[in-house]
Amino acid sequence: MELKVLRYHDTKDATLGLLFVDGVYECHTLEDEYRKTKVKHETRVPAGVYDIRLRTEGGFHHRYMNKFGKDFHEGMLHVQDVPNFEYILIHIGNHDGNTSGCLLVGKSCDDAKEFVGNSTGAYLELYPKVLKAIKKGKKVTIEYTDLDRNFTL
């Protein structure tokens, strides 16, 4: 399974994007802003491709287990091996104050307010798809692509 984040709008506080699952649009995304030099809890992950696995420990896992129950939640969607980052998750949230480098998902977006809405709804649709693939032993990856940055080759 391939998840792709197309980052299209970067501001001083947040990055907005679109998430596709196996080439099909899934939802909006929000994460921290781009920085050349990483600032802890204030920088988005570098563009690239990363594996996703389940994280079955930590505060988020326990909160989501209590919120959604063990029949739905079996671990956080954990983005693996991001250089200079730890515990990058895909989770619920609405603005940059809810992310520390993690990817927030939402069903709606307000670019001007740097906000994604109905995050829980988006998560409830995305999570079972990814969980099913992981449980079947499929490789699940996420690719972050920077459409918002001007790079010269």
C-alpha positions in Angstrom: 0.0 0.0 0.0 1.3 3.4 -0.9 0.3 6.6 0.8 1.4 9.9 -0.8 1.4 13.3 0.7 1.5 16.2 -1.8 2.5 19.3 0.1 1.1 22.3 -1.7 1.1 25.2 0.8 3.7 26.2 3.4 3.4 29.1 5.8 5.5 30.3 8.8 3.6 27.8 11.0 2.2 24.9 9.0 2.2 22.9 5.8 -1.0 21.8 4.1 -1.2 18.9 1.8 -3.3 16.2 0.2 -3.1 12.5 1.0 -3.6 9.8 -1.6 -3.9 6.0 -0.9 -2.8 3.9 -3.8 -3.4 6.8 -6.1 -6.9 7.7 -4.9 -7.5 11.0 -3.0 -8.2 10.3 0.7 -8.1 13.5 2.7 -6.3 16.8 3.6 -3.2 16.9 5.7 -1.5 19.4 8.0 1.9 19.2 9.5 4.6 21.6 10.8 6.3 24.0 8.5 9.5 23.5 6.4 12.8 24.5 8.0 16.3 24.1 6.7 17.5 23.4 10.2 15.3 21.2 12.4 13.6 22.7 15.4 12.2 20.0 17.8 8.4 19.8 17.6 8.3 22.6 15.0 9.6 21.0 11.7 8.0 18.8 9.2 9.7 15.5 8.2 12.0 15.7 5.1 10.5 14.8 1.7 11.1 11.1 1.0 9.6 7.6 1.3 9.2 5.9 4.7 7.7 2.7 5.9 4.6 2.7 8.2 4.3 0.2 11.0 2.1 0.0 14.1 3.3 1.5 17.4 1.7 -0.3 20.3 3.1 1.7 23.2 3.2 5.3 24.3 0.7 8.0 25.3 -1.0 8.3 21.9 -1.5 4.5 21.7 -3.1 4.4 25.1 -5.3 7.4 24.5 -6.6 6.0 21.2 -7.2 2.6 22.7 -9.4 4.3 25.3 -11.1 6.5 22.8 -11.8 4.0 20.0 -11.6 0.7 21.8 -9.5 -2.4 21.1 -11.8 -3.6 18.4 -10.9 -0.6 16.3 -7.5 0.6 17.5 -4.5 -1.8 17.3 -1.6 0.6 17.3 -0.7 4.1 16.1 0.4 4.5 12.4 4.1 5.1 12.9 6.3 6.5 10.2 9.6 4.7 10.4 13.3 5.8 10.2 12.8 9.5 9.6 16.3 11.1 9.9 16.7 13.1 13.1 13.0 12.5 14.1 11.4 10.1 16.5 7.8 8.9 17.0 6.3 10.4 13.8 2.7 9.4 13.8 -0.4 9.9 11.7 -3.2 11.1 14.0 -6.1 13.4 14.7 -5.7 17.2 15.1 -6.7 20.5 13.5 -3.8 22.9 13.6 0.0 23.1 14.0 -0.4 23.2 17.8 -1.6 19.5 17.5 1.5 18.3 15.7 5.1 17.9 16.6 6.3 16.8 13.2 3.4 14.3 12.9 0.9 14.2 10.1 -2.7 15.3 10.9 -5.5 14.3 8.6 -8.8 16.1 7.9 -11.9 15.9 5.7 -11.9 19.7 5.1 -9.2 22.4 5.0 -9.0 26.1 5.4 -5.7 27.3 3.9 -6.0 30.8 5.2 -6.5 29.6 8.8 -4.0 26.8 8.5 -6.6 24.3 9.7 -8.0 20.9 8.8 -11.5 20.0 9.9 -13.3 16.8 10.8 -10.0 15.2 11.6 -11.6 12.3 13.5 -13.8 11.5 10.5 -10.8 11.4 8.2 -8.8 9.2 10.6 -11.7 6.8 11.1 -11.8 6.3 7.3 -8.0 6.1 6.8 -7.0 4.0 9.8 -8.9 0.7 8.9 -7.5 0.7 5.4 -3.9 1.0 6.5 -4.4 -1.4 9.5 -5.8 -4.0 7.2 -2.8 -3.8 4.8 -0.4 -4.1 7.7 -2.2 -7.0 9.3 -2.1 -8.8 5.9 1.7 -8.4 5.9 1.7 -5.9 3.1 4.5 -3.3 2.9 3.0 0.1 3.7 4.9 3.2 2.7 4.3 7.0 2.8 5.9 9.3 0.4 6.1 13.0 1.2 6.5 15.3 -1.9 7.2 19.0 -1.7 5.2 20.8 -4.3 5.4 24.0 -2.1 9.2 24.4 -2.3 11.2 25.8 -5.2 14.2 23.6 -5.7 16.8 23.8 -8.4 18.4 20.7 -9.8 
